[in-house]
């Protein structure tokens, strides 16, 4: 005789689709963008992809502002069974990523600076040949880069809101894999671009393995991958701390690699130099925001109770990063590599704020990410304009006397370099001021003094470029300054305006950054 028993009811997790709509819009638009690539005729792809990308980012931004101003609880919520946390830092970082991605897409979409666009899909075609010119004439620009950008952006948004380590790892791969491909799509200097993509891929896979191994050890320690469960286990568990700190160390390597923090920075100069400059701008601005958003959440939510054990180690990491960025930046002769080492130094300054572990430290680091992102975006936009017969002229000797050739471009680049150096009346000064103030209030005066010294050292290689542009004679056969199209002009203008506004009236952004903490559920 058969006995029929009722199966236990499966509990379906509650999902707040309203709260995560910005991510869903970006990923949904990315999927539609793939369909555009598959079904649209070649001559329709570029305008359709540009329109779709800009509208998608704009729609996600509008919905984000609507949700943040009307429905978002200050304490935040968790959804997808606690895998995603939508709280005030998440909303701030989403808004920052969307705004920066808007500028990056404008740089990517521009076809006036580089005829036919900066990207190519057929790596075997040599630039300047009949095949290359025929490709430009028939397709205008390879448009695979648009869905890749949107998928990377969606991964970044999920990464900064991930409330468990497994979701964070999946988001890390979603944001990384498109970037590996995008780095190898440069139309000019093709071999250098492909070399940078291979280096980024290999080192990125290596760092992902560290992250995943650390995740496994932390699961063995806490029997969970949720950040709140790890925090509870770390605060009140009688288990051996070996798994905890070994897992934390391996996890930190993966996170610090993505943030270009020294000594886990080795990919950064080569990839910044070899990737197409619009992609470098996207990486330099958005990837930094995503990486430090994840670092802030992991250390603040999961490991705050053990900060006395690991904070001293991160003091050393921050000092090493500032040392590498400031000192090696002085030796660079390529503008893109110089900005790469600048980003490594800034990663050290950001880490000072990230390990402060107070509300002021959180808000100041979020503000710094916003300020640095827009300055970097505009700086790479300027770099793309100085060109010779071989493409972008990034060697410093080509920038000699630039102020005599194009006073406007030289003036804008000078302003951006001063912002990166942290000169008053720029967002860079305010960012460093609030981060160092937060660290001082948390008892880290020695680290702040060291950071100030390296900040002064780093200012020399910014000033060197300024002196070169204004006080050197231009070479007779020197590069020309391309007149930017509407897209590049808009992106540079956006970055310059935000850099200036945040330097003069930063209160509104600081208030937004400090409007609430992480959801601790």
N, C-alpha and C positions, 0 to 999 in steps of 0.2 A: 504494500500500500504506500502510495506516494503522499508525502506531507508537503504542502505548499506553504512556504514561509515568506512573509513580506520582506523584501530587501530593505535595508536601512536607507533612509532618505539621504540623498546627496545634498549637502549644503552648498548652494551656489553663492559664491562671494558677491557681495554688493559692490557695484561699480558706480562711482559718481562720474558719469560721462561729462557732465557739465564742467566739472573742475579740470578735467584733462583734455578738454576740447582743443586748446592750442596745439598740443602734441598731435592729436588725431588729425587736425587740419593739415599740418606740415607733412605727416607721413602719408595721408590720403592724397595730397597734391603730388607728392613724390611718385606714388603709384600711377597716378594719371599721367605724369610726365613721362614715365616709362612707356605707357601706351602711345603717347604722342610720338615718341621715337620709333615705335614699331609700325604705326599706321599712317602717319602724316607724310605727304610728299616732302622731298628734301627742301624745296624752296619755302615751305611753310613752317619748318621746324623752328628756326631761330626766332621769328616774331612770336610764335605761339608759346615757345618755352619761356621766353623773357616775360611775356604777359602773364602766363600761368604762375611763374615763380614769384613775381612781384605781387600779384593779387593774392596768392596763397599766404605769403609772409605778412602782407598788410591785413588780411582777414584774421589771421591768428593774433596779430598785435591788437586789433580792435576788440576782438573777443576777450583777450587777456585784460585789457584796460577795463572793459565792462565788468568782468568777473571780479577783478581786484577791487574795484570801487563800489561794488554793490553786494556781492554774495559771499566773498571770501571771509571766513572767520579768522580772527587775529591769531588764534592758537593753531590754526591749520587743520587739515584733515588728512587721513590716509585712505587710500582706495586700492582696488585690485588686491584684496586680502592683505593690505598693509605693504604692498610692494612699492607703491608710489606715494610720496608725501607731497601734498600741495599746501605749502605754507608760505609765509612772507618772503623768506630767502629764495624759495623756488620761483615765486612770481617775479621777484626782482631779477633773478638770473635769466628767466625766460624772456622778460622784456629786453634785457641787455643783449641776449643772443639774437633775438629777432631784429633789433635795431642794427646790430653789427652785420648780421647776415644780409639785410637789405642793402647796405653799402657795398658789401662784398659781391653780391649778385650784380650790382650795377657795374663794378669793375670787371667782372667776368663777362658780362654781356657786351662790353664796349668793343666795337669793330673799327673805330677810327684811329686809335693809337697804333694798333698792329693790323694792317690790312688783312681782312679775312678772319680776324680774331686771334687770340693768343693760344688757341688750342687746336690740336690735331688728333685724329684717331688712328690713322695709318702711320705707324712709327717708321716704316721702311721708306717713306717718301722723304727725300732730302729737301730742306727749305730752299726756295728760289728756283727749283727745277720746273720743267714744263708740267710734270705731274702735280706739283704743289700749286702752281698757278691755276691749273685746270680745276683742282679741288676747290680752291678759293672761289673760282668763278661759278662753279656749279652748286656748291653747298653753302658758300658764304662763311660758315663757321661750324665746326663740329659741336654738336649740342648735347652730347652725352653728359657733359659736365653739369648740366642743370639738375637732372634727377640725382646725380651723385651728391651735389651740394645739398639738396633738400634732405636726402637720407642722412647725410652727416649731421645736418642741423637737427633733425628729429632725434638722432641718437644722443646729441649733446643735451637736448632738453630733457630726455628721459634720464640721462646720466646724473644731472644735477638734482633731480627729484627722486632718484632711486632710494628706497628705504630698506632694501636688503641687498646683500652683496651679490647674489646671483643675478638680480635684475640689473645691478650696476655693471656686472661683467658683460651681460648681453648688450647693454647700451654702449659700453666701451667698444665692443666689436662693431656695432652698427655705425658708430661715428668714425671708427678708424679705417675700416676697409675701403670706404669711398675715398678717403684722403690718400691712401696708398696709390690708388689708381689716378687720382687727379694730379698728383705730383709728377707723373710721367707723361703728361699730355702737352708739354710745351711745344709750340711750333718751331721756335728758335732754340738753338743749343740743345738739340734733341738728346744726344748721348748723356750730357750732364743731367738733364731732366730725368731720364730713365735710370741713371745711376742713383740719383737721390730717391727715387721711388723704391728701388730695390733695398737701399740702406734703411729707409723708413720702415719698409715691410718687415725686414729681417729683425731689426731691433725692436719694432713694435710687437712682433710675435713673441720675442724673447721676454719683453716686459709683461705681456699678457699672461705668459706662463707663470711668472712670479706672482701676479695678481691671483691667478686661479689656484696656485698651490697655497698661498696665504689664506684664501677663502676656505680651502679644504681643512687646513689646520684650525681655523677659527670655528668651523662647523664641528670639528672633533672636540673642541673645548666647550662650546656653548650649546651644542646639539641644535643649533639654529643658525640661519644666515641673516636673520633680521637684526638690524642695528640695535634696536631696543633690547632684544634678548641677549645680545652680546654684552651690552652695557650692564644688564642685570646680573649676568654671570660673572663679569669682571668685578662688580661691586660686592658680591656676596657669595662667591663660590669657594669651596675648599679644594678645588682641583688644582693641579700643578699649573703654575704660570708659564711653564715652558712653551706649551702650545699657544697660549695667548700672545706672548711677545714674539715668538717665532712667526706666527701668522700675521701679526701686526707689521713686523719688519718686512716680510715679503709683500704684503699688501701695499705698504708705503712705497716700495720700489716701483710697482706698477703705476701708482698715482703720480709720484714725483717724475717719472719718465714722461708721462703725458703732459705735465706742466712745465717741462724743460728746466727742471731744477737741477743744478749741478750737485754732485758729479754724474747725474743721470741725464746729461744733456747732449751726449756725443752725436746724436742724430741731427741736432738743431741747426748748426751752421751749414752743413752740406745740403740739408733739405730746404732750408730757407733760400739758399743760393740757387739750387738747381730747379726748384719747382717754378711753374709759371707765376709771375708776380701777383696776379689776382688771387691765386690759390695761396701763395705765401701770406697775403693780407688776411685771407679768411682763416688760415691756420693761426697766424700770429695773434689775431684778435679773439676769435671765437673759441679755439681750442684751449687757450689760456683761461678763459672764463669758465669753460666746462670743467677743466681739470681742477682748478682751485675751488669751484663749487662743490665738486665731489670730495676734495680734501677737507674742506670746512665741515661738511655734513658727517663724514666718517669719524673725524677726530672729535667733533663736538658732541655727537650723539652716542657713538659706540664706546669711545675710549676716554671720555672726560675724567672719569673716576681714577684712571691710572696715569694721568698726565705727569705726575711727578717722576714716573719711571722713564717715559719716552721724550719728554720735552727737552731735556738736556741734549739728547741725540740730534733732535731737529734744530737746536741752536747751532750745532756744528755744521749740519747740512746747509742751513741758511747762510752761514759765514762762508762756507766753501763756494756756494753758488754766487754770492756777491763777489768773492775774490776772483773766481774764474771769469765772470762776466765783465768785471771792471778792468782787470789787468790784461786779459787776452783781447778784449775789445780795442785796446790801445794799439795792438799790433796789426790790425786788419787793414787791408787795402781795397776791399770790396764793400760797397755800401750795404748790400743785403746781408753779408756775413757780419758786418759791424752791428746792424740792427738785431741780428740773431744773438750776438753776445750781449747786446743791451737787454734783450728779453730774458736772458739767463740771469743777469744782475737784478732785473725787476722781479724775477721769480723769487730771488732771495728776499727782497723787500716784502713781497706778498706773503712769504712764509712767516716773516716776523709777525704780521697781523694774524695769520691763520693759527699760530700757536699761542696767541694771547689768551684765548678761551674765556673772553668776557663779551658782554653785549656790545661794548664799544669796539672791541677787536673785530667782531663779526661785521658790524656796520661799516667800519673803516675799510676792511678788506673788500667788501662788496663795492664800495665806492671806488676804490683803487682799480678794481677790475673794469668798471664802467669807463673810468677816465683813460686808463691805459689802452683799452680796446679801440676807442675812437681815434686816439692819437696815432696808434700803429697803423690803423686802416688808412688814414689820410697820408701817412708817411710813405707807405708802399704805393699808394696812388701817384705820388710825386715821382717816386723812383721809376715808375713805368714810362714817364714822359721824356726822360733824357735818353736819346737813342742815336746810334750811328748805323752804318751800313750792315752791321752784323746783328742788329737788334738793340736791346737795352745796353747802355754804356754804364755799367755798375762799378768799374774801377775808379778809385778816387781821383786819379789823374785826369779823368774825363770831366770831373766836376770843377776843375780849376777855372776861375773866372766866370762861373755860371751867372753871377749877378749882372755881368755886363751883357751877356747874351739874352737873359730873361729875368729881369728884376722881380717880376711877380712870383715866378716859380721859386727863385732863390729866397725871397722874403717869406713865402708860405712855409718852405722847408725849414728855414731858420726858426720860425715860430714853433714848429712841431719838434725840432731838436731841442729847443729850450724847454719845451714841456716835458720831453723825456728826461732831461737833466734835472727837472724839478725847480725851475726858476719861478719866482712869484708872478702872480696874475695868470697862471696857467693851471689846468687841472692836475698836472703832474706835481706841482708844489702842494696843492691841497691834499692830494692823495697820500703823499709821503708824510705830510704834517699830521694827518689824522691817524695814520697807521703807527707812526712813531709815538704819538701822544698816547694811544691806547696801550702800546707796549710799555711805556714809562709808567703808566698808572697801574700796570700789573707787575711791576718790580723787575723789568728787564732792561734797566738802564745801561749795563755794559753792552748788551746786544745792540741797543739803539746807537750808542757811540760808535761802534764798529760799522753799523749801517751808514751813519753819516759820513764816516771817513771814505768808505767805498763809493758812496754817492758823489762825493767831491772828486774822487779819482775818475769815475765814469764820465763826469762832466767834461773832462779833457778831450775825449774822442768826439764828443758832439761839437765842442768849440773848434776842434781841428778842422772839421768839415766846413763850419761857418767861415773861419779864416780863409780856407782854401777857396770858397766861393766868392768872397768879397775882396781879398787882398792878393790874388794871383792873376796873372795874365792868362786869358784863354788861348789854347793852342790854335794855330791857324786852321788845322784840319780837325778841330775838335767836334764833338757831337752837337747835334741840333736838339732843340727842345720842341717836341711835338705839341701842336695845339690840341688839347683834349676835347673829346666829344662831350655830348650832354651827359652821358652816363658817368664818365669818369669825373667830370666837373662837379656833378651833383654829389658823388661819393666823397670827393676831397672837401668840398664845401661843408658837407654834413660833419665830417670829422673835425674840421677847423672850428666851426661854430660851437660844437659841443665842448671841444677843448677850451675855448675861450669862456663860454658860459659857465662851465663847471669851475673855472678858475676865478671868476668874478662873483658869482652867486651860487655857491655850492649847497646852500642850506636845504633846498627842496629835495635834492638827490640824497643828501645825508639823512634827511628825515624819512624818506622812502626806504632807504637801506636799513634804517634802524627801527622800522615799524613793527617788528616782531621777530621771534626766534624760530628755531627748528621745531617741527612737530616731534614729540618724544614718544610716540606710540608705536 
